[in-house]
Amino acid sequence: MRLAELTTSGVGGEAGEFIRAESEAELIEAVQATDAAGEELLIIGGGSNLLVADQGFHGTVLQIASQGYTVSSQDRCGGASVVVQAGHPWDELVKETVLHAWSGLEALSGIPGLTGATPVQNVGAYGAEVAQTIAAIRVWDRQLGRITTFSHSEIGFAYRDSLLKRATTGGSPRYVVLTVEFQLALGRMSAPVRYAELAGKLGVAIGERAYATDVRKAVLELRAAKGMVLDPEDRDTYSTGSFFTNPIVPRAWGEKLPAAAPRYPVENPGGEGVVKLSAAWLISHSGFDKGFGSELTEGRASLSTKHSLAVTNRGAARTEDLLAVARAVRDGVQREFGITLEPEPLLIGCAL
């Protein structure tokens, strides 16, 4: 099995062994067998946040494909408690929550991948993060050989980070997510809109609410315009999404940038005296236009023609082509602003 067939960027070499687990029991059994054999393990879901080396992965690749969700409780006081299998497609879940009038996930529409991956990266977009709605997760602890449940406070969420991510090495996690429990408010109105671009499209002020159906529709349109909704006919969507995270820097450092440079408050613990910058702004103001990199890779890879934050496979690209574009961008931003951009996807068997 070529990992290029399992990743949204369409690159990556062969898997040493490939296993698809369609239930929680199959998932645990496969992990136990791989660990008992002393083999390397790579967990893959939707493949939207992985960049795998052209040489592939010589150990076992385990694809999580468990699907479905249950509603463990639903009332006006506590809202809806929804327990979701790790392999359930994320955007299908978001669509279901909007249709059922469970509020809180609508701004995260259109993000590719599976539900079990969302707490690992603390997936976020348009002012929302999954940390705002996750109540608990159940995991298989490979070190202790047992199922463990983490409450929200124990997951250690931060910007694009969590305990789960920090306990992952080379794509091989200590904690394999089995289910994710969301606590969602009841109602057809969205959570407060926190992102200026989305608020403008909806015609509301920041902090106001809109119908969740309208928020979902607006987010899907915004993402599609940036090549961030998967489309087999659109080469701009053959990527890992945003390749770089927005850098968090000391506030004094951020004040050295031009006044027009976007700055966002950091709400996570320990965020005093720091500010979050826009990686897309830094890239475009370091001389990298949309579509940059085509000449560098003989047309095989480039920045998206719709959004400067995505590195895309234009057809027949190799992993090294995407990395070449990303390296050029990272180095250019470093030269221009003295800020080193960090990759958002997991790099498996390769390095930036």
C-alpha positions as CSV (number, residue, x, y, z in Angstrom):
1,M,0.0,0.0,0.0
2,R,1.4,3.4,-1.1
3,L,0.8,6.0,1.5
4,A,0.3,8.5,-1.3
5,E,-3.1,6.8,-1.7
6,L,-4.0,7.5,2.0
7,T,-2.9,11.2,2.3
8,T,-4.6,14.3,1.1
9,S,-1.3,15.6,-0.3
10,G,-1.0,12.5,-2.5
11,V,2.6,11.8,-1.6
12,G,4.4,9.1,0.4
13,G,6.1,5.8,-0.3
14,E,5.1,2.2,0.6
15,A,4.0,0.9,4.0
16,G,5.9,-2.1,5.4
17,E,2.5,-3.6,6.5
18,F,-0.9,-2.1,6.3
19,I,-3.9,-2.8,8.6
20,R,-7.3,-1.3,8.5
21,A,-9.2,-1.4,11.8
22,E,-13.0,-0.9,11.5
23,S,-13.9,-1.3,15.2
24,E,-12.5,-0.4,18.6
25,A,-11.7,-4.1,19.3
26,E,-9.8,-4.5,16.0
27,L,-7.9,-1.3,16.7
28,I,-6.7,-2.4,20.1
29,E,-5.9,-5.9,18.9
30,A,-3.8,-4.5,16.0
31,V,-1.9,-2.1,18.3
32,Q,-1.2,-4.9,20.8
33,A,0.1,-7.2,18.1
34,T,2.3,-4.6,16.6
35,D,3.8,-3.7,20.0
36,A,4.3,-7.3,20.9
37,A,6.2,-7.9,17.7
38,G,8.4,-4.8,18.4
39,E,7.5,-3.2,15.1
40,E,7.3,0.5,14.5
41,L,3.7,1.8,14.3
42,L,2.2,4.7,12.3
43,I,-1.4,5.6,13.0
44,I,-3.3,7.1,10.1
45,G,-6.8,8.5,9.8
46,G,-7.8,10.7,7.0
47,G,-4.2,11.4,6.1
48,S,-4.7,15.2,6.1
49,N,-2.0,16.0,8.6
50,L,0.8,13.7,7.5
51,L,3.7,14.2,5.2
52,V,5.4,10.9,4.7
53,A,8.8,10.4,3.1
54,D,9.2,9.1,-0.4
55,Q,10.9,6.1,1.1
56,G,7.7,5.2,2.9
57,F,7.3,3.8,6.4
58,H,8.9,0.4,7.0
59,G,6.9,-0.6,10.0
60,T,3.1,-1.2,10.4
61,V,0.7,1.5,9.2
62,L,-2.7,1.2,11.0
63,Q,-5.6,3.0,9.5
64,I,-8.4,3.8,12.0
65,A,-11.8,3.3,10.3
66,S,-14.2,2.9,13.3
67,Q,-17.4,4.9,12.7
68,G,-20.6,6.0,14.4
69,Y,-21.6,8.1,17.4
70,T,-24.0,7.8,20.3
71,V,-25.9,10.5,22.3
72,S,-25.3,9.6,26.0
73,S,-27.4,12.5,27.3
74,Q,-29.4,15.4,26.0
75,D,-31.1,18.1,28.1
76,R,-31.5,21.9,28.2
77,C,-29.2,22.3,31.1
78,G,-26.2,20.2,30.0
79,G,-26.8,20.2,26.3
80,A,-26.0,17.1,24.2
81,S,-23.2,14.7,25.2
82,V,-22.1,13.0,21.9
83,V,-19.6,10.2,22.0
84,V,-17.9,9.7,18.6
85,Q,-15.8,6.8,17.3
86,A,-12.2,7.9,16.3
87,G,-12.6,6.9,12.7
88,H,-15.8,8.9,12.0
89,P,-15.2,11.4,9.3
90,W,-15.0,14.8,10.9
91,D,-17.1,16.9,8.5
92,E,-19.8,14.3,8.5
93,L,-20.0,14.8,12.3
94,V,-20.1,18.5,12.0
95,K,-22.9,18.3,9.5
96,E,-24.9,16.0,11.8
97,T,-24.5,18.3,14.7
98,V,-25.9,21.2,12.7
99,L,-28.8,19.2,11.5
100,H,-29.6,18.1,15.1
101,A,-29.3,21.6,16.4
102,W,-26.3,20.8,18.6
103,S,-24.3,24.0,18.6
104,G,-20.5,24.5,18.8
105,L,-18.8,22.7,15.9
106,E,-20.2,24.7,12.9
107,A,-17.2,27.0,12.5
108,L,-15.0,23.8,12.1
109,S,-16.9,22.7,8.9
110,G,-15.0,21.5,5.9
111,I,-11.8,20.4,7.8
112,P,-10.7,17.0,6.3
113,G,-9.7,14.0,8.4
114,L,-11.3,11.9,11.2
115,T,-12.7,12.8,14.6
116,G,-10.0,11.0,16.6
117,A,-7.3,13.2,15.2
118,T,-9.0,16.5,16.2
119,P,-8.0,16.5,19.9
120,V,-4.4,15.5,19.1
121,Q,-3.8,18.7,17.2
122,N,-6.5,20.7,18.9
123,V,-7.8,21.4,15.5
124,G,-9.1,24.9,15.0
125,A,-10.3,27.4,12.4
126,Y,-12.3,30.7,12.2
127,G,-11.9,31.4,15.9
128,A,-13.0,28.0,17.1
129,E,-11.0,25.0,18.5
130,V,-12.2,21.5,19.4
131,A,-10.9,22.1,22.9
132,Q,-13.9,24.4,23.4
133,T,-16.4,21.5,23.1
134,I,-14.5,18.3,24.1
135,A,-15.5,16.9,27.4
136,A,-13.4,13.7,27.5
137,I,-11.5,11.2,25.4
138,R,-11.0,7.5,25.7
139,V,-7.6,6.1,24.6
140,W,-5.6,3.0,24.5
141,D,-2.5,3.6,26.6
142,R,0.3,1.6,24.8
143,Q,2.7,2.1,27.7
144,L,0.3,0.7,30.4
145,G,-1.6,-1.6,28.1
146,R,-5.1,-0.5,29.1
147,I,-8.0,1.9,28.2
148,T,-7.7,5.3,29.9
149,T,-10.2,8.2,30.0
150,F,-8.9,11.8,30.1
151,S,-11.2,14.6,31.1
152,H,-10.9,17.9,29.4
153,S,-8.6,19.4,32.0
154,E,-6.2,16.4,31.8
155,I,-5.8,16.6,28.0
156,G,-3.6,19.7,28.3
157,F,-4.9,21.6,25.3
158,A,-2.9,24.5,23.8
159,Y,-2.6,26.1,20.4
160,R,-2.5,23.2,18.0
161,D,-1.2,21.1,20.8
162,S,-2.3,18.6,23.5
163,L,-0.9,15.9,25.8
164,L,-1.7,13.4,23.0
165,K,0.5,15.2,20.6
166,R,3.3,15.7,23.1
167,A,3.3,12.0,23.7
168,T,3.6,11.2,20.0
169,T,7.1,10.5,18.5
170,G,7.5,10.2,14.7
171,G,3.8,9.6,14.2
172,S,3.7,6.8,16.8
173,P,1.5,7.8,19.7
174,R,1.5,6.6,23.3
175,Y,-2.2,7.2,23.4
176,V,-4.3,5.9,20.6
177,V,-7.7,7.7,20.5
178,L,-10.7,5.4,20.7
179,T,-13.6,7.8,21.2
180,V,-14.1,11.5,21.7
181,E,-16.9,12.9,23.8
182,F,-18.3,16.4,22.9
183,Q,-20.5,18.5,25.0
184,L,-22.7,20.7,22.7
185,A,-25.3,23.3,23.5
186,L,-28.8,22.8,22.2
187,G,-30.2,25.3,19.8
188,R,-30.1,26.4,16.1
189,M,-27.9,29.4,16.9
190,S,-24.1,29.1,16.6
191,A,-21.5,29.6,19.2
192,P,-20.4,33.3,19.3
193,V,-18.6,34.2,16.1
194,R,-15.0,35.0,17.0
195,Y,-13.3,35.5,13.6
196,A,-13.5,38.8,11.8
197,E,-13.6,37.4,8.2
198,L,-16.4,35.0,9.2
199,A,-18.3,37.7,11.0
200,G,-18.0,40.0,8.0
201,K,-19.4,37.3,5.6
202,L,-22.3,36.6,8.0
203,G,-23.0,40.3,8.5
204,V,-22.7,40.1,12.3
205,A,-20.4,41.6,14.9
206,I,-17.7,39.6,16.5
207,G,-19.2,37.9,19.6
208,E,-22.7,37.7,18.1
209,R,-24.4,34.5,17.1
210,A,-25.9,33.4,13.8
211,Y,-27.9,30.4,12.6
212,A,-25.5,27.4,12.7
213,T,-26.6,26.4,9.2
214,D,-25.6,29.9,7.9
215,V,-22.2,29.6,9.7
216,R,-21.5,26.2,8.2
217,K,-22.5,27.4,4.7
218,A,-20.3,30.5,5.1
219,V,-17.3,28.6,6.4
220,L,-17.5,26.0,3.6
221,E,-17.6,28.9,1.0
222,L,-14.6,30.6,2.7
223,R,-12.6,27.4,2.8
224,A,-13.4,26.4,-0.8
225,A,-12.3,29.8,-2.0
226,K,-8.9,29.1,-0.4
227,G,-8.6,25.6,-1.7
228,M,-9.2,24.2,1.8
229,V,-12.2,21.9,1.0
230,L,-11.1,18.6,-0.6
231,D,-12.0,18.4,-4.3
232,P,-10.4,15.8,-6.7
233,E,-10.7,18.3,-9.5
234,D,-8.8,21.1,-7.8
235,R,-5.1,20.6,-7.4
236,D,-5.0,23.4,-4.8
237,T,-6.7,20.9,-2.4
238,Y,-3.9,18.3,-2.7
239,S,-2.1,19.5,0.4
240,T,-1.9,19.0,4.2
241,G,-4.0,22.2,4.6
242,S,-2.0,25.0,6.4
243,F,1.6,23.9,6.3
244,F,2.8,26.3,9.0
245,T,1.3,27.2,12.3
246,N,0.8,30.8,13.2
247,P,3.9,31.7,15.3
248,I,3.5,32.8,18.9
249,V,6.2,35.3,19.8
250,P,6.9,37.7,22.6
251,R,4.7,40.8,22.4
252,A,7.7,43.1,22.2
253,W,8.9,41.1,19.1
254,G,5.5,41.4,17.5
255,E,5.5,45.1,18.0
256,K,8.6,45.4,15.7
257,L,6.4,44.3,12.7
258,P,4.6,46.8,10.6
259,A,1.3,48.1,12.1
260,A,-0.6,46.3,9.3
261,A,0.6,42.9,10.4
262,P,-2.2,40.9,12.0
263,R,-1.9,40.1,15.7
264,Y,-4.1,37.9,17.8
265,P,-4.4,37.5,21.5
266,V,-3.2,34.2,23.0
267,E,-5.9,32.8,25.4
268,N,-4.0,29.6,26.5
269,P,-2.4,29.4,29.9
270,G,1.1,31.0,30.0
271,G,0.1,33.3,27.2
272,E,0.9,36.5,29.0
273,G,3.4,38.7,27.2
274,V,3.0,36.9,23.9
275,V,1.1,37.4,20.7
276,K,0.1,35.2,17.8
277,L,1.0,36.3,14.3
278,S,-0.4,35.4,10.9
279,A,1.9,32.9,9.1
280,A,0.1,33.7,5.8
281,W,0.8,37.4,6.2
282,L,4.5,36.8,7.0
283,I,4.8,34.5,4.0
284,S,3.2,36.9,1.5
285,H,5.2,39.9,2.9
286,S,8.4,37.9,2.5
287,G,8.0,37.9,-1.2
288,F,6.2,34.6,-1.7
289,D,3.2,34.9,-3.9
290,K,0.5,32.4,-4.3
291,G,1.8,29.7,-6.7
292,F,5.4,30.1,-5.7
293,G,7.6,27.1,-6.1
294,S,6.5,25.9,-9.5
295,E,9.8,26.8,-11.1
296,L,11.7,25.3,-8.2
297,T,10.1,21.9,-8.7
298,E,9.5,21.9,-12.4
299,G,5.8,22.4,-11.9
300,R,5.3,19.4,-9.6
301,A,4.6,21.4,-6.4
302,S,3.9,25.0,-5.3
303,L,2.2,27.2,-2.8
304,S,-1.6,27.1,-3.5
305,T,-2.8,29.5,-6.1
306,K,-5.6,30.4,-3.7
307,H,-3.8,30.6,-0.3
308,S,-0.2,31.1,0.5
309,L,-0.2,28.9,3.6
310,A,-0.8,25.6,1.8
311,V,2.0,23.7,-0.1
312,T,0.3,21.7,-2.9
313,N,0.9,18.8,-5.1
314,R,0.4,20.0,-8.7
315,G,0.6,16.5,-10.1
316,A,3.3,13.8,-9.9
317,A,5.0,15.6,-7.0
318,R,7.2,13.8,-4.5
319,T,7.4,14.5,-0.8
320,E,10.8,16.2,-1.4
321,D,9.1,18.6,-3.9
322,L,6.7,19.8,-1.2
323,L,9.5,20.1,1.3
324,A,11.6,22.1,-1.1
325,V,8.9,24.7,-1.4
326,A,8.3,24.7,2.3
327,R,12.0,25.1,3.1
328,A,12.3,28.1,0.7
329,V,9.3,29.8,2.4
330,R,10.6,29.1,5.9
331,D,14.0,30.4,5.1
332,G,12.7,33.5,3.4
333,V,10.5,34.4,6.4
334,Q,13.4,33.9,8.7
335,R,15.6,36.2,6.6
336,E,12.9,38.9,6.3
337,F,11.5,38.9,9.8
338,G,13.7,36.8,12.0
339,I,10.8,34.4,12.7
340,T,11.1,30.7,12.2
341,L,7.8,29.1,11.0
342,E,7.0,25.6,12.4
343,P,5.3,22.9,10.3
344,E,1.8,21.9,11.3
345,P,1.7,18.4,9.7
346,L,3.6,15.5,11.2
347,L,6.7,14.8,9.1
348,I,7.2,11.0,8.9
349,G,10.7,9.9,7.9
350,C,11.6,13.3,6.5
351,A,12.5,16.7,7.9
352,L,12.1,20.3,7.0
